[in-house]
Amino acid sequence: MRLITAMLAVVGLLLSGCASDEDERALRNPVGKIEVLSGASSYAFNGQPMDLLQLKAELKTFADDHHHDGLDNSRVRIRIVTAADADWIRTTEIIDYCAGIGVDKVEATGR
């Protein structure tokens, strides 16, 4: 019985210290989610609705808060989801803006 208890304790300790690669990457490279919504100049950043100027300000702050020390870029990853009826030009504008503020890890998808 003591052996089983000891084995369970060891397994519990091992599992509690294990984090997935995705969890570790998220700690090093925080993820921001942008939604390009149907309405003109309608966006959301991490679930908060905003217009393009607000979005750019939020992105700049997010990127600056997670700047790579000694490098000219940010550690953040941005995921852009574009509504099916939204203009993809708006998405490319955001991608270009991200590149201009040092965010080089961007992925874009449609729904």
C-alpha positions in Angstrom: 0.0 0.0 0.0 2.8 2.4 0.8 4.4 1.6 -2.5 1.3 2.5 -4.4 0.9 5.8 -2.4 4.5 6.7 -3.1 4.2 5.9 -6.8 1.0 8.0 -7.1 2.8 10.9 -5.3 5.7 10.7 -7.8 3.3 10.6 -10.8 1.4 13.6 -9.4 4.6 15.6 -9.0 5.8 14.7 -12.5 2.5 15.6 -14.1 2.1 18.9 -12.2 5.4 20.1 -13.5 4.6 19.3 -17.1 3.2 21.9 -19.4 2.4 21.5 -23.1 4.6 23.1 -25.7 1.6 25.4 -26.6 1.3 26.5 -22.9 5.0 27.3 -22.8 4.9 29.2 -26.1 1.9 31.2 -24.9 3.9 32.3 -21.9 6.8 33.4 -24.0 4.7 34.7 -26.9 1.4 36.1 -25.7 -1.4 35.8 -28.2 -3.8 38.6 -29.2 -7.0 37.8 -31.1 -8.4 40.3 -33.6 -11.7 39.9 -35.2 -12.5 41.8 -38.4 -16.2 42.2 -38.2 -18.8 42.7 -40.9 -19.5 46.4 -40.3 -17.3 49.1 -41.7 -14.5 49.9 -39.2 -15.8 47.3 -36.8 -13.2 45.2 -35.0 -12.7 43.4 -31.8 -9.4 42.9 -29.9 -9.4 40.1 -27.3 -13.2 40.2 -27.3 -13.5 44.0 -26.9 -15.3 45.8 -29.7 -13.5 48.9 -31.1 -12.8 50.9 -34.3 -9.6 50.9 -36.3 -7.9 53.7 -34.4 -8.6 52.0 -31.1 -7.4 48.7 -32.5 -4.1 50.2 -33.6 -3.6 51.8 -30.2 -4.3 48.5 -28.4 -2.0 46.6 -30.8 0.8 49.1 -30.3 0.5 48.9 -26.5 0.3 45.0 -26.6 3.4 44.8 -28.8 5.4 47.3 -26.7 4.5 45.5 -23.4 6.1 42.3 -24.8 9.1 43.7 -26.7 12.1 41.4 -27.3 15.0 42.7 -25.4 17.8 43.6 -27.7 15.8 42.9 -30.8 13.7 45.1 -33.0 10.4 43.1 -32.7 7.8 42.0 -30.3 7.2 38.5 -28.8 3.5 38.6 -29.4 1.5 36.4 -31.8 -1.6 37.9 -33.4 -4.4 35.8 -34.7 -6.8 37.6 -37.1 -10.2 36.1 -37.9 -12.1 37.8 -40.7 -15.8 37.5 -41.0 -17.0 35.9 -44.3 -18.6 39.2 -45.5 -15.9 41.5 -44.3 -13.5 43.1 -46.8 -10.1 41.3 -46.8 -8.4 44.6 -47.6 -9.1 45.5 -43.9 -7.3 42.4 -42.8 -4.2 43.2 -45.0 -4.1 46.7 -43.5 -3.9 45.1 -40.0 -1.1 42.7 -41.2 0.8 45.7 -42.6 0.3 47.7 -39.4 1.6 44.7 -37.3 4.7 44.5 -39.4 5.3 48.2 -39.0 5.2 48.0 -35.2 7.5 44.9 -35.0 4.9 42.2 -34.8 6.1 39.5 -37.1 4.1 36.5 -35.9 0.7 37.0 -37.5 -1.8 34.5 -38.9 -5.1 35.3 -40.6 -8.1 33.1 -41.3 -11.7 33.6 -42.5 -14.9 32.2 -41.1 
